[in-house]
């Protein structure tokens, strides 16, 4: 799932949880799904952060692009 997909799913989960008629079991399932989406999005952000750091950390100030492992 892409970062954008995870954020979209999180927005959908929040909208569902904001309803007042969500049964407790459904709310718990949605919450667990939301936690999984946050973790997935966080992992993606960490990977992007690592790539950006590799691009900007040359000692001589030059930018270099290394292959990003997939």
PDB file of N, CA, C and O in Angstrom:
ATOM      1  N   UNK A   1       0.856  -1.176   0.000  1.00  0.00           N
ATOM      2  CA  UNK A   1       0.000   0.000   0.000  1.00  0.00           C
ATOM      3  C   UNK A   1       0.900   1.235   0.000  1.00  0.00           C
ATOM      4  O   UNK A   1       1.888   1.296   0.732  1.00  0.00           O
ATOM      5  N   UNK A   2       0.551   2.207  -0.820  1.00  0.00           N
ATOM      6  CA  UNK A   2       1.351   3.423  -0.896  1.00  0.00           C
ATOM      7  C   UNK A   2       1.077   4.321   0.319  1.00  0.00           C
ATOM      8  O   UNK A   2       0.104   4.136   1.049  1.00  0.00           O
ATOM      9  N   UNK A   3       1.958   5.283   0.504  1.00  0.00           N
ATOM     10  CA  UNK A   3       1.792   6.254   1.581  1.00  0.00           C
ATOM     11  C   UNK A   3       0.453   6.985   1.435  1.00  0.00           C
ATOM     12  O   UNK A   3      -0.277   7.176   2.409  1.00  0.00           O
ATOM     13  N   UNK A   4       0.149   7.387   0.202  1.00  0.00           N
ATOM     14  CA  UNK A   4      -1.091   8.102  -0.056  1.00  0.00           C
ATOM     15  C   UNK A   4      -2.315   7.233   0.228  1.00  0.00           C
ATOM     16  O   UNK A   4      -3.324   7.718   0.741  1.00  0.00           O
ATOM     17  N   UNK A   5      -2.220   5.941  -0.109  1.00  0.00           N
ATOM     18  CA  UNK A   5      -3.318   5.018   0.184  1.00  0.00           C
ATOM     19  C   UNK A   5      -3.524   4.870   1.690  1.00  0.00           C
ATOM     20  O   UNK A   5      -4.656   4.842   2.172  1.00  0.00           O
ATOM     21  N   UNK A   6      -2.404   4.776   2.433  1.00  0.00           N
ATOM     22  CA  UNK A   6      -2.496   4.646   3.890  1.00  0.00           C
ATOM     23  C   UNK A   6      -3.146   5.878   4.492  1.00  0.00           C
ATOM     24  O   UNK A   6      -3.990   5.763   5.381  1.00  0.00           O
ATOM     25  N   UNK A   7      -2.757   7.072   4.013  1.00  0.00           N
ATOM     26  CA  UNK A   7      -3.369   8.299   4.531  1.00  0.00           C
ATOM     27  C   UNK A   7      -4.848   8.371   4.188  1.00  0.00           C
ATOM     28  O   UNK A   7      -5.663   8.786   5.013  1.00  0.00           O
ATOM     29  N   UNK A   8      -5.193   7.970   2.977  1.00  0.00           N
ATOM     30  CA  UNK A   8      -6.597   7.954   2.583  1.00  0.00           C
ATOM     31  C   UNK A   8      -7.409   7.022   3.461  1.00  0.00           C
ATOM     32  O   UNK A   8      -8.518   7.357   3.879  1.00  0.00           O
ATOM     33  N   UNK A   9      -6.855   5.854   3.738  1.00  0.00           N
ATOM     34  CA  UNK A   9      -7.552   4.895   4.605  1.00  0.00           C
ATOM     35  C   UNK A   9      -7.699   5.463   6.013  1.00  0.00           C
ATOM     36  O   UNK A   9      -8.744   5.300   6.643  1.00  0.00           O
ATOM     37  N   UNK A  10      -6.653   6.132   6.510  1.00  0.00           N
ATOM     38  CA  UNK A  10      -6.740   6.747   7.835  1.00  0.00           C
ATOM     39  C   UNK A  10      -7.839   7.802   7.885  1.00  0.00           C
ATOM     40  O   UNK A  10      -8.590   7.875   8.858  1.00  0.00           O
ATOM     41  N   UNK A  11      -7.934   8.611   6.850  1.00  0.00           N
ATOM     42  CA  UNK A  11      -8.999   9.617   6.811  1.00  0.00           C
ATOM     43  C   UNK A  11     -10.373   8.960   6.840  1.00  0.00           C
ATOM     44  O   UNK A  11     -11.286   9.434   7.515  1.00  0.00           O
ATOM     45  N   UNK A  12     -10.505   7.882   6.113  1.00  0.00           N
ATOM     46  CA  UNK A  12     -11.768   7.146   6.088  1.00  0.00           C
ATOM     47  C   UNK A  12     -12.093   6.567   7.467  1.00  0.00           C
ATOM     48  O   UNK A  12     -13.240   6.609   7.910  1.00  0.00           O
ATOM     49  N   UNK A  13     -11.084   6.032   8.131  1.00  0.00           N
ATOM     50  CA  UNK A  13     -11.278   5.463   9.470  1.00  0.00           C
ATOM     51  C   UNK A  13     -11.723   6.549  10.448  1.00  0.00           C
ATOM     52  O   UNK A  13     -12.642   6.338  11.238  1.00  0.00           O
ATOM     53  N   UNK A  14     -11.076   7.698  10.394  1.00  0.00           N
ATOM     54  CA  UNK A  14     -11.441   8.797  11.293  1.00  0.00           C
ATOM     55  C   UNK A  14     -12.887   9.209  11.059  1.00  0.00           C
ATOM     56  O   UNK A  14     -13.638   9.420  12.011  1.00  0.00           O
ATOM     57  N   UNK A  15     -13.279   9.323   9.799  1.00  0.00           N
ATOM     58  CA  UNK A  15     -14.671   9.693   9.505  1.00  0.00           C
ATOM     59  C   UNK A  15     -15.646   8.668  10.067  1.00  0.00           C
ATOM     60  O   UNK A  15     -16.687   9.023  10.619  1.00  0.00           O
ATOM     61  N   UNK A  16     -15.301   7.404   9.924  1.00  0.00           N
ATOM     62  CA  UNK A  16     -16.191   6.360  10.457  1.00  0.00           C
ATOM     63  C   UNK A  16     -16.261   6.420  11.977  1.00  0.00           C
ATOM     64  O   UNK A  16     -17.336   6.272  12.559  1.00  0.00           O
ATOM     65  N   UNK A  17     -15.109   6.641  12.625  1.00  0.00           N
ATOM     66  CA  UNK A  17     -15.087   6.676  14.088  1.00  0.00           C
ATOM     67  C   UNK A  17     -15.777   7.914  14.649  1.00  0.00           C
ATOM     68  O   UNK A  17     -16.244   7.899  15.788  1.00  0.00           O
ATOM     69  N   UNK A  18     -15.846   8.982  13.866  1.00  0.00           N
ATOM     70  CA  UNK A  18     -16.510  10.199  14.328  1.00  0.00           C
ATOM     71  C   UNK A  18     -18.027  10.055  14.371  1.00  0.00           C
ATOM     72  O   UNK A  18     -18.709  10.838  15.032  1.00  0.00           O
ATOM     73  N   UNK A  19     -18.547   9.071  13.680  1.00  0.00           N
ATOM     74  CA  UNK A  19     -19.992   8.820  13.751  1.00  0.00           C
ATOM     75  C   UNK A  19     -20.330   8.346  15.163  1.00  0.00           C
ATOM     76  O   UNK A  19     -19.534   7.656  15.801  1.00  0.00           O
ATOM     77  N   UNK A  20     -21.479   8.709  15.631  1.00  0.00           N
ATOM     78  CA  UNK A  20     -21.859   8.325  16.994  1.00  0.00           C
ATOM     79  C   UNK A  20     -22.513   6.957  17.072  1.00  0.00           C
ATOM     80  O   UNK A  20     -22.722   6.432  18.165  1.00  0.00           O
ATOM     81  N   UNK A  21     -22.838   6.371  15.923  1.00  0.00           N
ATOM     82  CA  UNK A  21     -23.564   5.101  15.943  1.00  0.00           C
ATOM     83  C   UNK A  21     -22.680   3.889  15.618  1.00  0.00           C
ATOM     84  O   UNK A  21     -23.197   2.842  15.231  1.00  0.00           O
ATOM     85  N   UNK A  22     -21.373   4.017  15.770  1.00  0.00           N
ATOM     86  CA  UNK A  22     -20.475   2.903  15.474  1.00  0.00           C
ATOM     87  C   UNK A  22     -20.471   1.942  16.662  1.00  0.00           C
ATOM     88  O   UNK A  22     -20.147   2.345  17.779  1.00  0.00           O
ATOM     89  N   UNK A  23     -20.825   0.685  16.435  1.00  0.00           N
ATOM     90  CA  UNK A  23     -20.776  -0.295  17.523  1.00  0.00           C
ATOM     91  C   UNK A  23     -19.345  -0.455  18.043  1.00  0.00           C
ATOM     92  O   UNK A  23     -18.378  -0.286  17.300  1.00  0.00           O
ATOM     93  N   UNK A  24     -19.234  -0.776  19.296  1.00  0.00           N
ATOM     94  CA  UNK A  24     -17.931  -0.882  19.947  1.00  0.00           C
ATOM     95  C   UNK A  24     -17.006  -1.857  19.223  1.00  0.00           C
ATOM     96  O   UNK A  24     -15.832  -1.544  19.025  1.00  0.00           O
ATOM     97  N   UNK A  25     -17.492  -3.012  18.828  1.00  0.00           N
ATOM     98  CA  UNK A  25     -16.663  -3.998  18.133  1.00  0.00           C
ATOM     99  C   UNK A  25     -16.118  -3.430  16.818  1.00  0.00           C
ATOM    100  O   UNK A  25     -14.954  -3.639  16.475  1.00  0.00           O
ATOM    101  N   UNK A  26     -16.973  -2.714  16.093  1.00  0.00           N
ATOM    102  CA  UNK A  26     -16.541  -2.096  14.841  1.00  0.00           C
ATOM    103  C   UNK A  26     -15.520  -0.997  15.098  1.00  0.00           C
ATOM    104  O   UNK A  26     -14.549  -0.858  14.354  1.00  0.00           O
ATOM    105  N   UNK A  27     -15.741  -0.219  16.152  1.00  0.00           N
ATOM    106  CA  UNK A  27     -14.812   0.857  16.492  1.00  0.00           C
ATOM    107  C   UNK A  27     -13.439   0.285  16.845  1.00  0.00           C
ATOM    108  O   UNK A  27     -12.416   0.849  16.459  1.00  0.00           O
ATOM    109  N   UNK A  28     -13.414  -0.809  17.563  1.00  0.00           N
ATOM    110  CA  UNK A  28     -12.143  -1.445  17.915  1.00  0.00           C
ATOM    111  C   UNK A  28     -11.430  -1.959  16.666  1.00  0.00           C
ATOM    112  O   UNK A  28     -10.216  -1.803  16.535  1.00  0.00           O
ATOM    113  N   UNK A  29     -12.171  -2.565  15.761  1.00  0.00           N
ATOM    114  CA  UNK A  29     -11.589  -3.057  14.509  1.00  0.00           C
ATOM    115  C   UNK A  29     -11.021  -1.895  13.699  1.00  0.00           C
ATOM    116  O   UNK A  29      -9.924  -1.986  13.149  1.00  0.00           O
ATOM    117  N   UNK A  30     -11.778  -0.806  13.635  1.00  0.00           N
ATOM    118  CA  UNK A  30     -11.314   0.378  12.912  1.00  0.00           C
ATOM    119  C   UNK A  30     -10.067   0.967  13.556  1.00  0.00           C
ATOM    120  O   UNK A  30      -9.135   1.372  12.860  1.00  0.00           O
ATOM    121  N   UNK A  31     -10.051   1.014  14.882  1.00  0.00           N
ATOM    122  CA  UNK A  31      -8.892   1.530  15.599  1.00  0.00           C
ATOM    123  C   UNK A  31      -7.655   0.692  15.286  1.00  0.00           C
ATOM    124  O   UNK A  31      -6.589   1.240  15.008  1.00  0.00           O
ATOM    125  N   UNK A  32      -7.791  -0.627  15.329  1.00  0.00           N
ATOM    126  CA  UNK A  32      -6.662  -1.511  15.037  1.00  0.00           C
ATOM    127  C   UNK A  32      -6.176  -1.324  13.601  1.00  0.00           C
ATOM    128  O   UNK A  32      -4.972  -1.323  13.346  1.00  0.00           O
ATOM    129  N   UNK A  33      -7.101  -1.167  12.676  1.00  0.00           N
ATOM    130  CA  UNK A  33      -6.745  -0.916  11.287  1.00  0.00           C
ATOM    131  C   UNK A  33      -6.011   0.424  11.181  1.00  0.00           C
ATOM    132  O   UNK A  33      -5.033   0.543  10.443  1.00  0.00           O
ATOM    133  N   UNK A  34      -6.479   1.413  11.909  1.00  0.00           N
ATOM    134  CA  UNK A  34      -5.826   2.722  11.902  1.00  0.00           C
ATOM    135  C   UNK A  34      -4.409   2.661  12.418  1.00  0.00           C
ATOM    136  O   UNK A  34      -3.514   3.292  11.854  1.00  0.00           O
ATOM    137  N   UNK A  35      -4.192   1.910  13.483  1.00  0.00           N
ATOM    138  CA  UNK A  35      -2.844   1.744  14.028  1.00  0.00           C
ATOM    139  C   UNK A  35      -1.934   1.091  12.982  1.00  0.00           C
ATOM    140  O   UNK A  35      -0.783   1.498  12.821  1.00  0.00           O
ATOM    141  N   UNK A  36      -2.439   0.096  12.284  1.00  0.00           N
ATOM    142  CA  UNK A  36      -1.646  -0.567  11.236  1.00  0.00           C
ATOM    143  C   UNK A  36      -1.316   0.411  10.112  1.00  0.00           C
ATOM    144  O   UNK A  36      -0.206   0.391   9.578  1.00  0.00           O
ATOM    145  N   UNK A  37      -2.265   1.258   9.754  1.00  0.00           N
ATOM    146  CA  UNK A  37      -2.018   2.243   8.692  1.00  0.00           C
ATOM    147  C   UNK A  37      -0.985   3.276   9.130  1.00  0.00           C
ATOM    148  O   UNK A  37      -0.133   3.671   8.334  1.00  0.00           O
ATOM    149  N   UNK A  38      -1.049   3.714  10.377  1.00  0.00           N
ATOM    150  CA  UNK A  38      -0.076   4.671  10.906  1.00  0.00           C
ATOM    151  C   UNK A  38       1.320   4.048  10.888  1.00  0.00           C
ATOM    152  O   UNK A  38       2.289   4.709  10.516  1.00  0.00           O
ATOM    153  N   UNK A  39       1.423   2.799  11.283  1.00  0.00           N
ATOM    154  CA  UNK A  39       2.734   2.124  11.267  1.00  0.00           C
ATOM    155  C   UNK A  39       3.274   2.011   9.851  1.00  0.00           C
ATOM    156  O   UNK A  39       4.456   2.266   9.619  1.00  0.00           O
ATOM    157  N   UNK A  40       2.434   1.638   8.912  1.00  0.00           N
ATOM    158  CA  UNK A  40       2.868   1.509   7.518  1.00  0.00           C
ATOM    159  C   UNK A  40       3.319   2.861   6.966  1.00  0.00           C
ATOM    160  O   UNK A  40       4.356   2.951   6.308  1.00  0.00           O
ATOM    161  N   UNK A  41       2.543   3.902   7.232  1.00  0.00           N
ATOM    162  CA  UNK A  41       2.913   5.235   6.755  1.00  0.00           C
ATOM    163  C   UNK A  41       4.204   5.705   7.427  1.00  0.00           C
ATOM    164  O   UNK A  41       5.042   6.337   6.784  1.00  0.00           O
ATOM    165  N   UNK A  42       4.363   5.406   8.688  1.00  0.00           N
ATOM    166  CA  UNK A  42       5.583   5.773   9.415  1.00  0.00           C
ATOM    167  C   UNK A  42       6.813   5.089   8.844  1.00  0.00           C
ATOM    168  O   UNK A  42       7.871   5.707   8.728  1.00  0.00           O
ATOM    169  N   UNK A  43       6.682   3.826   8.491  1.00  0.00           N
ATOM    170  CA  UNK A  43       7.802   3.104   7.890  1.00  0.00           C
ATOM    171  C   UNK A  43       8.177   3.717   6.550  1.00  0.00           C
ATOM    172  O   UNK A  43       9.360   3.835   6.229  1.00  0.00           O
ATOM    173  N   UNK A  44       7.188   4.103   5.773  1.00  0.00           N
ATOM    174  CA  UNK A  44       7.454   4.757   4.494  1.00  0.00           C
ATOM    175  C   UNK A  44       8.180   6.075   4.714  1.00  0.00           C
ATOM    176  O   UNK A  44       9.140   6.377   4.006  1.00  0.00           O
ATOM    177  N   UNK A  45       7.735   6.857   5.681  1.00  0.00           N
ATOM    178  CA  UNK A  45       8.392   8.129   5.966  1.00  0.00           C
ATOM    179  C   UNK A  45       9.830   7.928   6.435  1.00  0.00           C
ATOM    180  O   UNK A  45      10.711   8.705   6.069  1.00  0.00           O
ATOM    181  N   UNK A  46      10.074   6.908   7.232  1.00  0.00           N
ATOM    182  CA  UNK A  46      11.438   6.625   7.679  1.00  0.00           C
ATOM    183  C   UNK A  46      12.336   6.264   6.502  1.00  0.00           C
ATOM    184  O   UNK A  46      13.491   6.686   6.446  1.00  0.00           O
ATOM    185  N   UNK A  47      11.812   5.491   5.569  1.00  0.00           N
ATOM    186  CA  UNK A  47      12.594   5.115   4.391  1.00  0.00           C
ATOM    187  C   UNK A  47      12.911   6.341   3.539  1.00  0.00           C
ATOM    188  O   UNK A  47      14.029   6.483   3.044  1.00  0.00           O
ATOM    189  N   UNK A  48      11.941   7.215   3.370  1.00  0.00           N
ATOM    190  CA  UNK A  48      12.166   8.433   2.593  1.00  0.00           C
ATOM    191  C   UNK A  48      13.163   9.331   3.320  1.00  0.00           C
ATOM    192  O   UNK A  48      14.035   9.929   2.689  1.00  0.00           O
ATOM    193  N   UNK A  49      13.042   9.426   4.620  1.00  0.00           N
ATOM    194  CA  UNK A  49      13.971  10.230   5.407  1.00  0.00           C
ATOM    195  C   UNK A  49      15.403   9.721   5.237  1.00  0.00           C
ATOM    196  O   UNK A  49      16.332  10.515   5.096  1.00  0.00           O
ATOM    197  N   UNK A  50      15.580   8.408   5.250  1.00  0.00           N
ATOM    198  CA  UNK A  50      16.908   7.830   5.059  1.00  0.00           C
ATOM    199  C   UNK A  50      17.452   8.167   3.674  1.00  0.00           C
ATOM    200  O   UNK A  50      18.640   8.454   3.526  1.00  0.00           O
ATOM    201  N   UNK A  51      16.603   8.133   2.678  1.00  0.00           N
ATOM    202  CA  UNK A  51      17.039   8.467   1.325  1.00  0.00           C
ATOM    203  C   UNK A  51      17.445   9.934   1.242  1.00  0.00           C
ATOM    204  O   UNK A  51      18.473  10.257   0.646  1.00  0.00           O
ATOM    205  N   UNK A  52      16.668  10.807   1.822  1.00  0.00           N
ATOM    206  CA  UNK A  52      16.985  12.231   1.799  1.00  0.00           C
ATOM    207  C   UNK A  52      18.297  12.476   2.526  1.00  0.00           C
ATOM    208  O   UNK A  52      19.098  13.294   2.073  1.00  0.00           O
ATOM    209  N   UNK A  53      18.537  11.810   3.614  1.00  0.00           N
ATOM    210  CA  UNK A  53      19.785  11.971   4.346  1.00  0.00           C
ATOM    211  C   UNK A  53      20.971  11.518   3.489  1.00  0.00           C
ATOM    212  O   UNK A  53      22.025  12.153   3.515  1.00  0.00           O
ATOM    213  N   UNK A  54      20.815  10.449   2.746  1.00  0.00           N
ATOM    214  CA  UNK A  54      21.897   9.988   1.883  1.00  0.00           C
ATOM    215  C   UNK A  54      22.187  11.019   0.797  1.00  0.00           C
ATOM    216  O   UNK A  54      23.332  11.172   0.371  1.00  0.00           O
ATOM    217  N   UNK A  55      21.166  11.715   0.356  1.00  0.00           N
ATOM    218  CA  UNK A  55      21.343  12.719  -0.686  1.00  0.00           C
ATOM    219  C   UNK A  55      22.059  13.958  -0.164  1.00  0.00           C
ATOM    220  O   UNK A  55      22.750  14.627  -0.932  1.00  0.00           O
ATOM    221  N   UNK A  56      21.918  14.277   1.093  1.00  0.00           N
ATOM    222  CA  UNK A  56      22.408  15.547   1.597  1.00  0.00           C
ATOM    223  C   UNK A  56      23.629  15.453   2.504  1.00  0.00           C
ATOM    224  O   UNK A  56      24.065  16.480   3.024  1.00  0.00           O
ATOM    225  N   UNK A  57      24.195  14.283   2.716  1.00  0.00           N
ATOM    226  CA  UNK A  57      25.243  14.152   3.709  1.00  0.00           C
ATOM    227  C   UNK A  57      26.659  14.021   3.144  1.00  0.00           C
ATOM    228  O   UNK A  57      27.548  13.550   3.852  1.00  0.00           O
ATOM    229  N   UNK A  58      26.892  14.418   1.911  1.00  0.00           N
ATOM    230  CA  UNK A  58      28.249  14.435   1.397  1.00  0.00           C
ATOM    231  C   UNK A  58      29.060  15.496   2.125  1.00  0.00           C
ATOM    232  O   UNK A  58      28.574  16.605   2.350  1.00  0.00           O
ATOM    233  N   UNK A  59      30.308  15.161   2.500  1.00  0.00           N
ATOM    234  CA  UNK A  59      31.149  16.079   3.264  1.00  0.00           C
ATOM    235  C   UNK A  59      31.502  17.340   2.477  1.00  0.00           C
ATOM    236  O   UNK A  59      31.635  18.413   3.065  1.00  0.00           O
ATOM    237  N   UNK A  60      31.652  17.227   1.169  1.00  0.00           N
ATOM    238  CA  UNK A  60      32.053  18.388   0.367  1.00  0.00           C
ATOM    239  C   UNK A  60      30.876  19.237  -0.081  1.00  0.00           C
ATOM    240  O   UNK A  60      31.058  20.193  -0.834  1.00  0.00           O
ATOM    241  N   UNK A  61      29.677  18.906   0.367  1.00  0.00           N
ATOM    242  CA  UNK A  61      28.497  19.691   0.026  1.00  0.00           C
ATOM    243  C   UNK A  61      27.845  19.291  -1.281  1.00  0.00           C
ATOM    244  O   UNK A  61      26.812  19.850  -1.650  1.00  0.00           O
ATOM    245  N   UNK A  62      28.421  18.345  -1.981  1.00  0.00           N
ATOM    246  CA  UNK A  62      27.839  17.890  -3.246  1.00  0.00           C
ATOM    247  C   UNK A  62      26.689  16.932  -2.959  1.00  0.00           C
ATOM    248  O   UNK A  62      26.660  16.252  -1.933  1.00  0.00           O
ATOM    249  N   UNK A  63      25.750  16.898  -3.886  1.00  0.00           N
ATOM    250  CA  UNK A  63      24.625  15.983  -3.759  1.00  0.00           C
ATOM    251  C   UNK A  63      24.898  14.744  -4.596  1.00  0.00           C
ATOM    252  O   UNK A  63      25.417  14.819  -5.709  1.00  0.00           O
ATOM    253  N   UNK A  64      24.536  13.614  -4.029  1.00  0.00           N
ATOM    254  CA  UNK A  64      24.769  12.343  -4.690  1.00  0.00           C
ATOM    255  C   UNK A  64      23.555  11.473  -4.479  1.00  0.00           C
ATOM    256  O   UNK A  64      22.994  11.429  -3.384  1.00  0.00           O
ATOM    257  N   UNK A  65      23.153  10.788  -5.515  1.00  0.00           N
ATOM    258  CA  UNK A  65      21.990   9.893  -5.431  1.00  0.00           C
ATOM    259  C   UNK A  65      22.466   8.459  -5.517  1.00  0.00           C
ATOM    260  O   UNK A  65      23.048   8.030  -6.513  1.00  0.00           O
ATOM    261  N   UNK A  66      22.201   7.723  -4.434  1.00  0.00           N
ATOM    262  CA  UNK A  66      22.513   6.295  -4.400  1.00  0.00           C
ATOM    263  C   UNK A  66      21.239   5.511  -4.691  1.00  0.00           C
ATOM    264  O   UNK A  66      20.135   6.003  -4.461  1.00  0.00           O
ATOM    265  N   UNK A  67      21.392   4.324  -5.183  1.00  0.00           N
ATOM    266  CA  UNK A  67      20.231   3.469  -5.433  1.00  0.00           C
ATOM    267  C   UNK A  67      19.525   3.215  -4.110  1.00  0.00           C
ATOM    268  O   UNK A  67      20.156   2.888  -3.105  1.00  0.00           O
ATOM    269  N   UNK A  68      18.227   3.369  -4.127  1.00  0.00           N
ATOM    270  CA  UNK A  68      17.417   3.159  -2.939  1.00  0.00           C
ATOM    271  C   UNK A  68      16.910   1.722  -2.964  1.00  0.00           C
ATOM    272  O   UNK A  68      16.234   1.324  -3.913  1.00  0.00           O
ATOM    273  N   UNK A  69      17.226   0.939  -1.937  1.00  0.00           N
ATOM    274  CA  UNK A  69      16.773  -0.468  -1.953  1.00  0.00           C
ATOM    275  C   UNK A  69      15.247  -0.551  -1.874  1.00  0.00           C
ATOM    276  O   UNK A  69      14.605   0.175  -1.114  1.00  0.00           O
ATOM    277  N   UNK A  70      14.704  -1.428  -2.657  1.00  0.00           N
ATOM    278  CA  UNK A  70      13.244  -1.555  -2.653  1.00  0.00           C
ATOM    279  C   UNK A  70      12.794  -2.725  -1.826  1.00  0.00           C
ATOM    280  O   UNK A  70      11.595  -2.977  -1.715  1.00  0.00           O
TER     281      UNK A  70
END
